[in-house]
């Protein structure tokens, strides 16, 4: 069975790394883009960690942290757009990825919480 969140978060991390290279090399922006790089790549790393957790509670914890990182990534993308480091087109494409991941993570967290409550 394909792990959709793992695939999407990995593909998004690749885009984030490439965006970071663009922002630092072409736009000479180093601070905000470094924050974006950190949060944007952490999502996939946490999802990967969650694949081999020892309990549902540990899995939920990893997914909750991934969700927080995805929210933070959305924040840095908005800030980069609103400070004219990203065009509307660049922002729109990246935000779409981010929202897709956010929706998946919210669903995973919600479902896992329900399963934990049922025992």
Backbone torsions as a table, in degrees:
resi	resn	phi	psi	omega
1	UNK	NA	132.9	-179.0
2	UNK	-74.4	135.9	176.9
3	UNK	-92.2	98.4	-173.5
4	UNK	-62.4	-46.0	-178.1
5	UNK	-64.7	-36.3	178.4
6	UNK	-64.7	-44.9	-180.0
7	UNK	-64.6	-45.5	-179.1
8	UNK	-67.1	-41.0	-177.9
9	UNK	-70.6	-32.9	177.2
10	UNK	-69.6	-45.9	178.6
11	UNK	-61.6	-39.9	178.2
12	UNK	-65.8	-39.6	178.7
13	UNK	-60.9	-39.5	177.5
14	UNK	-62.0	-44.3	178.2
15	UNK	-63.4	-38.7	179.0
16	UNK	-64.3	-43.8	178.9
17	UNK	-61.2	-45.0	178.9
18	UNK	-65.3	-37.8	176.7
19	UNK	-65.6	-41.0	177.2
20	UNK	-58.9	-45.0	179.0
21	UNK	-61.7	-41.9	178.8
22	UNK	-63.0	-47.8	-177.7
23	UNK	-65.3	-39.9	-178.3
24	UNK	-78.7	-37.8	-178.4
25	UNK	-79.8	-44.9	-173.8
26	UNK	-92.5	-39.0	-175.2
27	UNK	-100.7	-7.1	-179.6
28	UNK	56.7	37.2	177.3
29	UNK	-105.4	120.2	-172.3
30	UNK	-116.6	-29.5	-171.7
31	UNK	-81.1	-57.8	-178.8
32	UNK	-64.7	-40.6	-178.4
33	UNK	-65.8	-32.1	176.9
34	UNK	-66.8	-39.3	176.5
35	UNK	-63.1	-44.2	177.6
36	UNK	-61.0	-44.0	178.8
37	UNK	-58.5	-44.8	-178.5
38	UNK	-63.6	-53.1	-177.1
39	UNK	-71.2	-38.5	-176.8
40	UNK	-68.1	-30.8	178.2
41	UNK	-90.0	-20.8	179.3
42	UNK	-66.5	-31.0	-177.3
43	UNK	-56.4	-54.8	-178.9
44	UNK	-64.7	-36.0	178.7
45	UNK	-63.7	-41.3	178.7
46	UNK	-68.0	-39.1	177.3
47	UNK	-62.7	-42.1	178.7
48	UNK	-63.7	-43.5	177.0
49	UNK	-59.0	-39.3	-176.3
50	UNK	-66.3	-19.8	179.9
51	UNK	-61.7	-25.7	-175.8
52	UNK	-128.2	40.3	177.7
53	UNK	-75.8	162.1	-175.4
54	UNK	-91.6	-11.0	179.9
55	UNK	-154.2	164.1	175.8
56	UNK	-63.6	-35.2	179.2
57	UNK	-64.7	-41.1	178.0
58	UNK	-66.2	-41.5	176.6
59	UNK	-58.8	-46.8	179.5
60	UNK	-60.7	-41.9	178.5
61	UNK	-59.4	-47.1	179.4
62	UNK	-62.0	-42.6	-179.0
63	UNK	-68.2	-37.0	176.0
64	UNK	-63.1	-41.2	178.2
65	UNK	-67.4	-40.6	176.8
66	UNK	-60.0	-39.8	177.8
67	UNK	-63.0	-42.2	177.0
68	UNK	-62.4	-41.6	178.4
69	UNK	-64.7	-37.2	177.8
70	UNK	-66.0	-40.9	175.6
71	UNK	-61.8	-42.3	178.7
72	UNK	-64.4	-39.6	178.8
73	UNK	-60.8	-42.6	177.6
74	UNK	-60.4	-41.0	178.6
75	UNK	-59.4	-49.7	-178.1
76	UNK	-64.1	-37.3	176.9
77	UNK	-62.2	-45.3	178.6
78	UNK	-62.1	-42.9	-179.3
79	UNK	-64.8	-41.3	178.0
80	UNK	-64.1	-36.9	177.4
81	UNK	-68.9	-47.0	-175.1
82	UNK	-72.9	-9.7	174.5
83	UNK	-109.0	15.9	173.3
84	UNK	65.4	26.0	172.5
85	UNK	-90.4	-22.4	175.8
86	UNK	-119.0	139.6	173.6
87	UNK	-75.8	165.6	176.3
88	UNK	-57.4	-40.6	-178.1
89	UNK	-66.8	-46.8	178.2
90	UNK	-60.3	-45.7	-179.4
91	UNK	-62.1	-47.3	-177.6
92	UNK	-57.2	-43.8	-179.7
93	UNK	-65.9	-45.2	-179.1
94	UNK	-69.6	-38.6	-179.5
95	UNK	-65.0	-38.3	178.1
96	UNK	-58.9	-45.5	176.1
97	UNK	-58.5	-47.6	-176.6
98	UNK	-62.1	-45.0	-179.5
99	UNK	-65.4	-36.9	177.2
100	UNK	-61.7	-44.2	178.4
101	UNK	-67.0	-43.3	177.8
102	UNK	-57.2	-46.5	-179.6
103	UNK	-60.9	-44.0	178.8
104	UNK	-62.7	-45.7	-178.4
105	UNK	-65.4	-39.9	177.0
106	UNK	-60.2	-44.0	179.2
107	UNK	-63.6	-44.2	179.6
108	UNK	-62.2	-46.1	-179.6
109	UNK	-62.8	-45.8	-179.1
110	UNK	-61.9	-48.0	-179.9
111	UNK	-63.0	-42.4	-179.7
112	UNK	-65.4	-40.0	177.1
113	UNK	-61.1	-42.8	179.4
114	UNK	-63.5	-41.3	179.1
115	UNK	-65.2	-37.8	178.9
116	UNK	-67.6	-36.2	179.2
117	UNK	-66.1	-37.1	-178.9
118	UNK	-74.6	-18.0	177.6
119	UNK	94.1	NA	NA
